[in-house]
Amino acid sequence: MTNQEKRNEFASLIDQSSNIVFFTGAGISTESGIPDFRSPGTGIWNKISPIEFQDFVGSEKVRKESWKRKFGGRTRWDEADPNVGHKAICHLIQNAKARSVITQNVDNLHQKSGVPDEKVIELHGNAGYAKCLSCGSRFDLDELKEEFERLGQIKPCRRCGGIIKTATISFGQPMPEEAMQRAQRETIASDLFVVVGSSLVVYPAAGFPELATSFGIPLVIVNREPTPLDSIASLVIHDEIGPTFEFVLGIDHSSSAESSRA
């Protein structure tokens, strides 16, 4: 089956569904210019070692290094814009075809595309703000950056004295319980589960596509490279995400080409 034939089958599955849940990984954001973390040679963790959660909590020196990395320059996702994949998912949610997005990404691009906050389940947190690890109070990064540049450190939470950390989930940090429970409920309630741009090797997050198939819910995987779950999927498309989702937004390059030749 050609990729075009697979896209046609994907379109049919979407037409037949009304409670689609999307599960997105780094692959959808690389098409907006954001590097992923694990790709050989280009992944962020190939260039700098990740900071473990227990080290962040246990050492003021490590916390200073973490904030130095954070504020050392603008990250690419500060300037990134949603791409066709993000916009297509938003379109399906706004038109009541899809119910939610479960994402491994921390870049806020689903919200930036127009998906309401309550429809986005962030399994690995969000890089756009910080939180107190004790009381959960939220802090603006611009204010923390000014404090760090002035004092060389981030002071404890003014509400409870707890440690402040970016709202991303670090290595060794417990997964957010509420988000995991919501993701489980949404997965079971779906009538089509679509993986977009995830290698499906990071657990427990990658367990949700398996959960969907265990309930007999059709699974579609759109990813450039093969994944460990391809064998249990109803449809697998190994292609770029943007071209795969263009039909959702009514983008038809063949028509454009015909017009230009005329």
Backbone torsions as a table, in degrees:
resi	resn	phi	psi	omega
1	MET	NA	129.6	178.8
2	THR	-74.3	164.2	178.5
3	ASN	-62.5	-34.3	178.0
4	GLN	-65.5	-40.5	176.8
5	GLU	-64.3	-37.4	177.4
6	LYS	-67.0	-37.5	176.9
7	ARG	-64.5	-38.2	177.6
8	ASN	-63.7	-40.3	177.5
9	GLU	-66.9	-38.1	176.7
10	PHE	-60.9	-44.0	178.6
11	ALA	-60.6	-39.5	178.9
12	SER	-65.2	-41.2	178.5
13	LEU	-63.1	-39.6	178.1
14	ILE	-65.9	-42.9	179.2
15	ASP	-59.0	-35.2	-176.6
16	GLN	-82.6	-6.7	-173.1
17	SER	-111.4	155.6	178.2
18	SER	-138.2	0.8	178.2
19	ASN	-136.5	55.4	-177.5
20	ILE	-74.1	138.3	170.7
21	VAL	-117.7	129.0	177.1
22	PHE	-99.2	142.8	176.5
23	PHE	-124.2	111.0	-172.6
24	THR	-113.3	145.1	177.7
25	GLY	-125.8	-167.3	-173.0
26	ALA	-58.7	-28.2	-176.3
27	GLY	-59.6	-31.4	179.8
28	ILE	-72.3	-28.3	-177.1
29	SER	-89.3	-21.8	176.4
30	THR	-62.7	-26.9	177.8
31	GLU	-75.6	-5.2	170.9
32	SER	-103.6	8.3	177.3
33	GLY	91.0	8.7	179.6
34	ILE	-93.3	121.9	179.9
35	PRO	-69.1	149.2	176.2
36	ASP	-86.4	-175.9	-173.3
37	PHE	-98.8	-23.7	-167.1
38	ARG	-119.0	-8.5	-176.3
39	SER	-61.6	137.1	179.4
40	PRO	-57.4	127.0	175.8
41	GLY	87.1	-40.1	-175.3
42	THR	-109.2	-16.3	-178.6
43	GLY	-64.1	146.0	-177.3
44	ILE	-58.5	-39.6	-176.7
45	TRP	-73.0	-7.9	172.0
46	ASN	-80.3	-15.2	-176.3
47	LYS	-104.6	-36.5	176.6
48	ILE	-137.3	145.4	-180.0
49	SER	-77.4	137.3	177.5
50	PRO	-67.6	151.5	178.0
51	ILE	-92.6	123.7	-179.6
52	GLU	-72.4	146.2	-177.5
53	PHE	-58.6	-44.9	-177.4
54	GLN	-65.1	-30.3	177.5
55	ASP	-72.0	-38.6	177.4
56	PHE	-61.6	-46.1	-178.0
57	VAL	-68.5	-36.2	-171.6
58	GLY	-90.0	-8.5	-173.9
59	SER	-138.9	122.3	175.4
60	GLU	-63.1	-36.0	179.1
61	LYS	-62.5	-43.2	178.9
62	VAL	-67.0	-37.8	178.0
63	ARG	-63.1	-40.1	178.0
64	LYS	-62.9	-40.4	178.4
65	GLU	-64.9	-39.9	179.6
66	SER	-62.8	-45.5	179.5
67	TRP	-69.3	-32.5	176.6
68	LYS	-62.4	-42.4	176.7
69	ARG	-63.2	-42.2	-177.1
70	LYS	-63.7	-42.5	-174.1
71	PHE	-101.1	8.7	-176.9
72	GLY	-71.3	-12.5	179.8
73	GLY	171.1	162.1	179.9
74	ARG	-65.4	131.2	175.4
75	THR	-79.3	157.1	-175.7
76	ARG	-64.1	-28.1	-178.2
77	TRP	-76.0	-12.9	173.7
78	ASP	-63.2	-32.4	-174.5
79	GLU	-107.7	-3.3	-175.7
80	ALA	-73.9	148.9	177.0
81	ASP	-116.3	151.3	176.3
82	PRO	-58.7	145.2	178.7
83	ASN	-106.5	-170.1	-176.6
84	VAL	-57.4	-40.1	179.8
85	GLY	-60.6	-47.9	178.1
86	HIS	-60.9	-44.4	-176.2
87	LYS	-67.5	-35.7	179.1
88	ALA	-66.5	-43.4	177.7
89	ILE	-61.7	-43.9	177.7
90	CYS	-59.5	-43.2	-179.8
91	HIS	-59.7	-42.7	-178.6
92	LEU	-69.2	-34.3	176.9
93	ILE	-70.3	-44.1	-179.2
94	GLN	-65.8	-24.7	179.7
95	ASN	-100.6	18.8	173.0
96	ALA	60.5	26.8	172.9
97	LYS	-92.2	-32.4	-179.9
98	ALA	-117.4	147.8	-174.7
99	ARG	-101.6	-28.4	-176.7
100	SER	-168.4	168.9	174.2
101	VAL	-123.9	123.8	170.1
102	ILE	-98.9	122.4	-174.7
103	THR	-128.3	143.8	172.2
104	GLN	-90.4	-5.7	-174.8
105	ASN	-86.2	156.7	-177.4
106	VAL	-119.5	12.1	-167.8
107	ASP	-92.5	-3.5	175.1
108	ASN	71.0	11.1	-174.6
109	LEU	-71.8	-27.4	175.8
110	HIS	-65.1	-44.9	177.4
111	GLN	-64.5	-38.6	-179.3
112	LYS	-65.5	-27.5	179.1
113	SER	-77.1	-14.6	179.2
114	GLY	118.7	-0.4	177.1
115	VAL	-71.9	127.6	179.5
116	PRO	-60.4	147.0	-179.6
117	ASP	-51.0	-41.4	-174.6
118	GLU	-71.4	-10.7	178.1
119	LYS	-96.5	-3.4	-178.4
120	VAL	-109.0	122.2	177.8
121	ILE	-107.2	110.2	-174.7
122	GLU	-96.5	105.7	-177.7
123	LEU	-74.9	-28.8	-177.2
124	HIS	-113.0	17.8	174.9
125	GLY	85.7	-161.4	-175.2
126	ASN	-143.5	131.1	-177.7
127	ALA	-84.1	1.6	-173.6
128	GLY	-89.2	-3.3	178.1
129	TYR	-156.6	179.0	179.3
130	ALA	-124.5	159.8	179.9
131	LYS	-137.2	152.6	171.3
132	CYS	-78.0	131.1	-178.6
133	LEU	-71.1	-16.0	-178.5
134	SER	-95.8	-54.2	-174.6
135	CYS	-104.0	-8.9	177.7
136	GLY	81.1	5.1	179.3
137	SER	-59.5	144.0	-176.2
138	ARG	-98.1	141.7	-177.8
139	PHE	-131.0	141.1	179.1
140	ASP	-76.3	132.4	-176.1
141	LEU	-69.0	-32.4	179.0
142	ASP	-63.3	-39.7	178.0
143	GLU	-68.2	-39.4	178.8
144	LEU	-67.8	-36.2	178.5
145	LYS	-62.8	-43.0	178.1
146	GLU	-61.6	-41.3	179.0
147	GLU	-65.0	-43.0	-179.0
148	PHE	-65.6	-41.5	179.4
149	GLU	-67.5	-29.4	-179.0
150	ARG	-83.4	-39.5	-173.1
151	LEU	-108.8	-17.0	-176.4
152	GLY	78.3	11.9	178.7
153	GLN	-162.2	167.6	174.2
154	ILE	-108.1	120.5	-178.3
155	LYS	-69.3	158.8	177.7
156	PRO	-59.6	162.3	179.1
157	CYS	-55.6	128.3	-177.8
158	ARG	-72.4	-13.3	-179.9
159	ARG	-88.8	-39.1	-175.3
160	CYS	-135.0	-5.8	180.0
161	GLY	84.3	8.3	-179.2
162	GLY	-77.9	172.7	179.4
163	ILE	-81.3	134.8	178.3
164	ILE	-97.8	136.6	-177.9
165	LYS	-143.6	151.2	173.1
166	THR	-56.1	151.9	-172.4
167	ALA	-82.7	26.6	173.4
168	THR	-93.7	157.7	177.9
169	ILE	-92.8	115.9	-177.4
170	SER	-87.3	166.3	174.8
171	PHE	-57.5	130.4	179.1
172	GLY	87.6	-6.7	179.5
173	GLN	-88.1	136.9	179.8
174	PRO	-58.2	142.8	176.1
175	MET	-66.3	148.7	179.9
176	PRO	-66.9	116.3	-172.7
177	GLU	-61.3	-44.5	-178.0
178	GLU	-63.2	-43.7	179.9
179	ALA	-63.9	-39.8	179.3
180	MET	-64.8	-40.6	179.8
181	GLN	-67.4	-41.8	177.7
182	ARG	-62.7	-42.4	-179.5
183	ALA	-61.9	-39.0	178.3
184	GLN	-64.6	-44.7	-179.8
185	ARG	-63.7	-43.0	-179.4
186	GLU	-66.1	-39.9	179.2
187	THR	-59.3	-48.1	-177.4
188	ILE	-66.9	-29.3	-178.0
189	ALA	-84.4	-5.9	-176.2
190	SER	-79.3	160.3	172.1
191	ASP	-115.1	-1.2	172.2
192	LEU	-157.2	128.0	-178.3
193	PHE	-114.9	120.3	-173.0
194	VAL	-119.0	117.6	175.6
195	VAL	-89.6	130.9	-178.0
196	VAL	-130.1	110.0	172.5
197	GLY	70.9	37.7	176.6
198	SER	-125.9	137.7	177.2
199	SER	-76.7	-12.8	177.5
200	LEU	57.2	42.5	177.1
201	VAL	-116.0	-8.0	-177.5
202	VAL	-99.4	116.1	178.4
203	TYR	-108.2	151.5	12.9
204	PRO	-84.7	-4.0	-176.0
205	ALA	-56.7	-42.7	-176.2
206	ALA	-70.1	-4.0	177.6
207	GLY	-75.0	-15.6	-177.1
208	PHE	-68.8	-41.0	174.2
209	PRO	-60.9	-37.2	176.3
210	GLU	-64.1	-40.3	177.9
211	LEU	-61.1	-43.1	-180.0
212	ALA	-58.5	-48.4	-177.6
213	THR	-66.4	-30.3	179.1
214	SER	-66.5	-20.9	176.6
215	PHE	-98.1	10.2	178.6
216	GLY	77.0	16.1	-179.4
217	ILE	-85.0	128.4	179.6
218	PRO	-58.6	137.6	-179.4
219	LEU	-115.4	126.4	173.9
220	VAL	-114.4	134.3	178.1
221	ILE	-120.2	120.5	175.2
222	VAL	-114.6	107.0	-176.5
223	ASN	-157.3	142.2	-177.9
224	ARG	-62.9	-37.6	-177.2
225	GLU	-107.3	156.1	175.3
226	PRO	-60.2	152.9	177.3
227	THR	-123.9	162.9	178.5
228	PRO	-64.6	-14.3	-176.6
229	LEU	-105.4	7.5	-179.9
230	ASP	-55.6	-35.6	-173.7
231	SER	-68.9	-20.1	-179.4
232	ILE	-102.8	1.5	-177.6
233	ALA	-83.9	149.0	174.8
234	SER	-73.9	-30.9	-179.0
235	LEU	-150.5	133.6	177.9
236	VAL	-125.7	127.9	178.3
237	ILE	-121.8	111.0	176.9
238	HIS	-94.9	89.3	-175.9
239	ASP	-160.6	172.4	175.1
240	GLU	-63.4	147.5	-176.0
241	ILE	-73.4	-44.7	-178.4
242	GLY	-53.1	-58.7	179.7
243	PRO	-59.4	-32.6	-179.5
244	THR	-66.2	-32.6	-174.9
245	PHE	-101.2	1.9	-176.5
246	GLU	-60.0	-33.4	-177.6
247	PHE	-61.6	-28.0	-179.6
248	VAL	-63.4	-35.8	-177.9
249	LEU	-94.6	4.9	178.5
250	GLY	76.4	20.0	178.4
251	ILE	-82.4	124.8	-178.6
252	ASP	-132.5	98.1	-178.0
253	HIS	-69.1	-28.6	-179.5
254	SER	-64.9	-38.6	178.0
255	SER	-66.2	-38.7	179.1
256	SER	-63.3	-41.0	-178.7
257	ALA	-65.1	-41.4	179.1
258	GLU	-62.1	-40.2	-179.0
259	SER	-65.4	-40.9	-177.2
260	SER	-68.1	-34.6	179.3
261	ARG	-72.3	-30.8	178.4
262	ALA	-70.8	NA	NA
